[in-house]
Amino acid sequence: MGDVAAKIKVMPNSPEVDLDELQDELEAALPQGARIRGFERDDVAFGLVALLPTVIVPDDAGGTEAVEEAFAEVESVESVAVENVGRL
């Protein structure tokens, strides 16, 4: 049993979204057992910046679906997409 690391692309629904606040909201939304190992930011277009948290999920948690669903529930999130997944 190990952990799975997933880089997830989170698109805010507007360029006005405070990214620091969004990071806090994403961390608060994490399902039990999952944790974030850092954030990257990616300039998309027209002032819009995507957040790319690297999420660590225990192997027995059933993959990244619970994390994706939790992130999608955050009010200022437009979309959530897994960029890549690997074992730790």
C-alpha positions as CSV (number, residue, x, y, z in Angstrom):
1,M,0.0,0.0,0.0
2,G,1.3,3.4,-1.0
3,D,0.0,6.8,-1.8
4,V,-1.1,8.3,-5.1
5,A,0.0,11.8,-6.1
6,A,-2.3,13.6,-8.6
7,K,-1.8,17.0,-10.1
8,I,-5.2,18.5,-10.6
9,K,-6.0,21.6,-12.7
10,V,-8.6,23.7,-11.0
11,M,-10.0,26.6,-13.1
12,P,-11.6,29.5,-11.2
13,N,-14.9,30.8,-12.6
14,S,-13.5,34.3,-13.0
15,P,-10.2,36.2,-13.1
16,E,-11.4,38.1,-10.0
17,V,-11.2,35.0,-7.8
18,D,-8.7,35.5,-5.0
19,L,-6.3,32.6,-5.6
20,D,-4.9,32.5,-2.0
21,E,-8.5,32.3,-0.7
22,L,-9.3,29.6,-3.3
23,Q,-6.3,27.6,-2.1
24,D,-7.6,27.7,1.4
25,E,-11.1,26.7,0.3
26,L,-9.6,23.7,-1.7
27,E,-7.6,22.6,1.4
28,A,-10.7,22.8,3.6
29,A,-12.8,20.8,1.0
30,L,-10.3,17.8,0.9
31,P,-11.8,14.5,1.8
32,Q,-10.4,12.7,4.9
33,G,-7.0,11.2,4.3
34,A,-6.1,13.4,1.3
35,R,-3.6,16.2,1.6
36,I,-2.1,18.9,-0.6
37,R,1.6,18.8,-1.2
38,G,1.9,22.3,-2.8
39,F,0.3,24.5,-5.4
40,E,1.5,25.7,-8.8
41,R,-0.2,28.4,-10.8
42,D,-0.7,28.4,-14.5
43,D,-1.6,31.5,-16.5
44,V,-4.3,30.4,-18.9
45,A,-5.5,33.5,-20.8
46,F,-7.1,37.0,-20.3
47,G,-5.9,37.2,-16.7
48,L,-7.3,33.8,-15.7
49,V,-4.9,31.7,-13.6
50,A,-5.5,28.0,-12.9
51,L,-4.4,26.4,-9.7
52,L,-2.5,23.1,-9.9
53,P,-2.5,21.5,-6.5
54,T,-0.6,18.2,-6.1
55,V,-2.9,16.1,-4.0
56,I,-1.7,13.0,-2.1
57,V,-4.4,10.4,-1.7
58,P,-4.0,7.1,0.2
59,D,-4.1,4.0,-2.2
60,D,-7.2,2.7,-0.4
61,A,-9.2,5.9,-0.9
62,G,-10.4,4.8,-4.3
63,G,-8.4,7.2,-6.4
64,T,-8.9,10.9,-7.0
65,E,-12.7,11.0,-7.6
66,A,-13.6,12.1,-4.1
67,V,-11.1,14.9,-4.3
68,E,-12.3,16.0,-7.8
69,E,-15.9,16.0,-6.5
70,A,-15.0,18.0,-3.4
71,F,-13.1,20.6,-5.4
72,A,-15.9,20.9,-7.9
73,E,-18.3,21.8,-5.0
74,V,-16.2,24.8,-4.1
75,E,-18.2,27.9,-5.1
76,S,-15.6,29.8,-7.1
77,V,-14.5,26.7,-9.1
78,E,-15.4,26.5,-12.8
79,S,-13.9,23.1,-13.6
80,V,-11.6,20.4,-12.3
81,A,-9.4,18.1,-14.4
82,V,-6.7,15.6,-13.4
83,E,-3.5,16.4,-15.2
84,N,-1.5,13.4,-14.2
85,V,-1.4,10.7,-11.5
86,G,1.5,8.7,-10.2
87,R,2.4,6.4,-7.3
88,L,4.6,7.6,-4.5
